[in-house]
Amino acid sequence: MPYDAILLVSFGGPEKEADVLPFLENVLRGKNVPRERMLAVADHYYQFGGKSPLNEQNRALKAALERELALHQVRLPVYWGNRNWHPLLPNTLRQMRENGIGRAMAFVTSAYSSYSGCREYRESIEAARQDIGAGAPIVDKLRVFFNHPGFIEATVDYATAALRELPASDHNRAQLVFTAHSIPTSVAQGSRYQVQLQEASRLVADRMVALRGGRADFDLVYQSRSGPPSQPWLEPDILDFLRQVKQDRKAESVVLVPIGFVSDHIEVLYDLDTAAKALCAELGLLMTRARCVGTHPRFVEMIRELVVERIELEQLKAKGLGSESLERPALGVMGPSHDVCPEDCCPAPIRPVGLSAHKPQQD
């Protein structure tokens, strides 16, 4: 066995009101973000009692993964560490070292390639290793999974359930709208974030054709923008898009699918279930929202498949063999993502990009 453990890596979030400002200050450390912007984001958390659901969702995901591994006799312990709040990565890696873990696979709760969704997590893991020093576990990140059948099938299941919440007469008329975290266009140009989002959305829409009366069309929009107005970010914004839908009489109902996120955390709850829902009510648009994949059985199964895939790849390499014969599941025309990120993959932004309550992910 080339690995000793699995490390679940996520963004982290506050669990009570007293955590909110320390959490955001931790997120913003080293970034030139005005305090008033930080306080505005803090208010989003206060509206939900100061508690992000993210940590609880990650506890549930860890437990579900442990059950899945045990069921298939993959005997590896699962650890969990966050980038920005407890349990923090340095503490988790230190515990792993004390438990004799020498090498682990990291599953990051982010389906796409981008600086904040991929490279920044790898940098945080390496910084934690440097903080620990001698004996720190080696950690290999698993590949991004935007087009893995498990992620797509789980998303289709929840998107279909959301569509069926509408009256039957609206099933083939509702506008299918995928949402993802906006990022600066300058950062997006250095990664495959947009093209991967477009491909994942297309794969889901194609599988919902029968329910939608043969329609495979969809829209991809963005949410959670946080940068200054002078800085271009990915558009259209979800709220602007909804206004345009109503103005153009393009549809009377919309199904929102937060395909850019893995769990129903604060940004999904605030940007979609609060702000977008209120705007739809004002505009007279009927709106439903699909759940994020969370602990969907097919998504949990996908994590186990990625783990087994990486073990088999390492075993082939140990034998001096190539990986050509190893099946690496993916849907669509893009194929599976690389196993090891190239040195120039998802470069860091040249300047601060603003604050978000949650970066593209996971999460």
N, C-alpha and C positions, 0 to 999 in steps of 0.2 A: 504494500500500500504506500504510494508516494506521498500521501498527505495524512496529517494527524487530526485535522479538525476543519470545520466550516465556520467562517466568520460572516455573520450578517451585519452589513454596514449601512447605516442610514443617516439622515440629516439631524434628527433629534428635535425635541420641542419641549416647552415648559409644561409642568404638570400642576402648577398652582400660580396664583396671581403674583406671589413674591418672586417667582422664577422668571417672569416675563422680561423685565428690563435686563437682568444679568444675562439671560439667554440671548437677547438681541444685541447686547454689547459684545458678547462673545462672537456672534455672527459677523459683526461689523468691525471687529478688531483689525486695524491696519487699513481700513477703507475710509475714504473721505465722503462720508454721508452726513448730511445735516441732522442734528438731533431732532428737529421737528418732524422729519420724515420717519425717524425711528419711533417717535411717540405716536405717529399716525398708525403705523403697523401694530404697535403695542395695543392700540385700541381695538384692533380686530380680535386679538386674543382675549381682551377683557370682555368683549361681547359674548364670548363663550366661557366665561368664568375663569379666564386666565389659563385654561388647560388646553393644550393641543392634544387631539386624539391620536397623534402619530405614535407616541411611545406605546400606548396600549395596543395599537394595531400591530406594532412590531413584536410585542410580546405574543400576540395571537399568531402571527406569522411564524415566529420561532417555534412555538409549540406545535403548530401544524406541520412544519418541516420535520421536526423531531419524530412525529408520528409517522410521517411518510417514509422517512429513512428507515425507521425500525421495521415498518411493514415490509420493506424490500431488502432488509438485512444489510443496509449500508451502515456499518458500525463506525460512525464518526460523531463526536460531540459537536454541538452547535453553540457558538458564542455570539454575543451581540455587542456592537460598539457604535456610538454616534460620532459624527463630526463636530457637532455644536452643543450638545447637552448630554447629561448623564443618561446611560453609562457612556462615558467618553472613551474614545479609542485607546489613549495611552493606558487607562486603567484596565481595559479589557485585555489588551495585549500583555500587560504585566501579569495579569491573572493567568493568561495562557502560558506564559513562560514558566510561572510557578508550577503549573500543572504538567509541565514537561512537553508542551506542544512545540515542535520544531518548525513545522511548515503547515500552512493552512490555505484553503481556497476562500476568497472573499466574494460573496454575493452582494452587490450593491443594488439598492432598491431604485434603480434608474434604468429605464429601458433604452435610452438613446445616447448617442455620442455628442458630447458638448463639453466645454471646459468645466462648468459647475456640475454636470451630470456624470462625468467620467474622470478627467484628469485631476480635478481638485480632490476627489475622493482618494485617488492613488497618492497624491501629494500628502494628504492628511495621514494616510496609513504609514507612509515612509517617515513623516515627521514624528509620528508616535513611536516608530521603531528606533529612530535616532534618540528620542527622549529616554527610552528604556536602556539602550546601550547593549552591552554584551548579552548574547543569548536571546535577543528579541526574535520572535518567530518570523520566518520568511512568509510573506503573504502574496499570493498570486490572484489577481482579479479575474473572475469569470467574464466571458464575453457578454456584450450587450445583446438584448433579446427582443428587440422591437418587432422582428418578423418570425419569432419562434412560434410554432403552432400552438403551444400551450398558452402564450400570452394572447394571441389572436383569438383562439377559441373561447377563452374566458371573457374577453372583451365583447365578442359577439353575443355570448349568452346574456350578459348584463345589458347590452344595448338593445337586444331583442326584447328583454323584459320591460325596459323603459318604453319602447315603442308600443308594446301591448297595453301600457297604462292609458294610452290615448283611445278615444272612441274608434271602433273598427273602421268607420268611414274615413278616418284620418291616416290610417296606416300607410297608404300609398301616396299620401299628399304631404305628410310632415317633412320638414326640412331636417336632414341629418347633419348635425354640426359637431365636429370634433374640436376639442380645445386642448391647448398645451401652454406651458409657461412661455411667455415672451422673453426674448433675450436681445441684446443690442445686435443690430445687423452686422456690425463689424466683427462681433464674436461668432455669429452664425456663419459668416463666410469662411471661417477657419475650421469648420466641422461639417459633419454630415447630418446635423440635427434636423434641418428642414426636410431633406429628401427622405430621411428615415421616417419622420412623422407622416409625410405624404404617403409613403408606401404602406405603413401600418394602417392608416385610415382607409386607403383603397382596399386593402385585404379584408378589413371588417365590412366595409360597404358592399363589396362584391358578394359576401356571404349572407347579406341581408336582402338580396335582390328579390327573392320570392315573396317575402313579407311585404315588400314595398312596391308591389305591382310591377316588377321588372325594372325599377329604377336603381341605378348604381351611382347616381350623382351624390355628392357630398360637399361640404365646405370645411376647411381647416382654418380656425381662428385662434387668437391668442388672448391670454389673460395675465393678470398679476404683474403688469408692467410697473417698474419702479424708478426708472431713470429720469433725468431732467428732460423737459420738452425739446431742448435743442439737440438731443441725442437720438438718432433714428433707432427704433426697436421694431421687431417683427410685428406686422399687422396683417389683417385688421383686428382691432380690439373687439372682444366679445360684445361689449355694450354698444359700440358703434355699429357692429354688424347687425345686431338685433333691431336697432332703429332703422337700418337700411332695408332689412327684410320687410318690416311693416310698411315703410314708405313705398317700396316697390311692389307691395302686395304679392310677394314671392311665395308666401305660405301663411297659413293661419295657425300653424302649430310647429314646434321645434323639439327635436330630441337632442339634448346635449350629452356628448360622450367625452369625458375628460381623459382622453387616450394618452396624454402626456404625463399622467400621474399613476402611481401604483396604489395609493391609499387615499381614503377620504379625509384628508387632513384639513387644516385651517383654510388654506387657499381655496380648496374646492368648496368647503362649507361657506366661506365668505363670498368669494367671487361669483360662484354659480348659484348656490342655494339661497344666498341672501341678496346680493346686488342684482344678478341676472334675473332671478325670480321676481324681484320687486319691479324691475323694468318691464318684464313680460306682462305682469299684471296691469301695469300702467298703459302699455301699448295694446292690450287685448290679445296677446299671443298666448296660446296654450303651450305650456312647457313641461317636459319631463326630463329627468336627468339620470343617466346610467350610473350605477355604482362603479367605483374603481375595482380592479381585480382583487385587491386585498388578500384574502385567504381562500379564494375560489379553488376548489380541488384541482382543476386543470392547471392553474398557475403554480400551485404548490408542487404538483407533479413535475412541472417544467423545471423548477429549481433542482429537484432531484435528478432529472435528466441531464441538466448542465453539469452537475457534480460528477455523475458517472462518466459523462463524456470527457471531462478533463482528466479524470483518473485514467481512463483508457488511453488518452493521448500521451500522458506521461509514461505509462507502461510501454507503449510502442517506442517512445523515444529512448527509454532505458535499454530496449533491445536493439537499438540502432536501426529501427524501421521508420518509414514515413507514415503519415496519417491519411494517405489517399483512400484507403479502404474503409476508413471509419466514417460512419454515418453521422452527420452533424445537422440536425433538423433545422429547416428554415422554410418559409413560404415566399412566394413571389419570385421576382427576377433578380433580386439583389444577393441572394445566397446568405450563408451564415457570416457573421462578423469575424474579424481576426481574433485569435486567442490571446495574443500578446500585443498590447498597444504599441505602435511605432513611436519613435522618439518625438516626431513632429505632430503627433495626433492631438487634436483638440487644444491648440495653443492657448495660453493664458491671455486674458485681455490686457491691453497695453495700459489702460487707465481704469479707475474704479467704475463699476457699472451700476451702482445704486443698490438699494436694499429691497429685498423681497422677504416675505415671511417664510418662503420656502423656495429653494432653487429647483430647476427642472430635475426631476427625479422619477424618486421614490415615489420616491417616496413616493 
